[in-house]
Amino acid sequence: MSITFFGKLLDLSNSANGQHYNGATYIIKIAVDGLVGFSSKSAFSSVINTIARKIDLLLILMILAFIMVGFVGKILISKNSKQKVNFLEYLNQLAAFTNISNIILLLALLVLFVQGFNALKFVLILLVITKVNSLTGLTYSIVSGNQKGKIDKLHVAVLTIIEYYIVLYVISKVLL
């Protein structure tokens, strides 16, 4: 039995009879069958697998973009001071500033599993706090240190955040 939403949909689509469908899953199955054009267990499974793979790839690329955009910003600041930036040191510093985000996300996931849709407003508030904390950690990881450059650190941090959203927009347009 799967834990994730798409895994549960896949398990239900592969079940021998349609009695295991609950209301929401049945509505999704009807919508997918309407998109595909026929009612088939294999078509439903393949669509769910495709969507799940795209979302997983999108999440991995978002994390990589978050790390790489910040690292490029750190290189831009330290480029003029002729001080080398070590990637692993940058990752350690970024992790130190953003670990609280992972704890908040774990709390949100736990609340969502326990309370379900009743706690959706609380979970959304936690996700906003997590996003603010992640962007603050990204900014701190860029501007921290004794580097002096021609470009102001704060300007580079703001440009890095804007660049991050542009990269996310391009990735989401390509994948979705």
RAFEN-V228168 format. One record per helix or strand. SS is the DSSP state (A for helix, B for strand). FROM is the first residue (numbers start at 0). LEN is the number of residues. If there is no record, write none. Layout:
# RAFEN-V228168
SS:FROM:LEN
SS:FROM:LEN
This chain:
# RAFEN-V228168
A:4:9
A:17:3
A:22:14
A:40:39
A:86:57
A:152:23
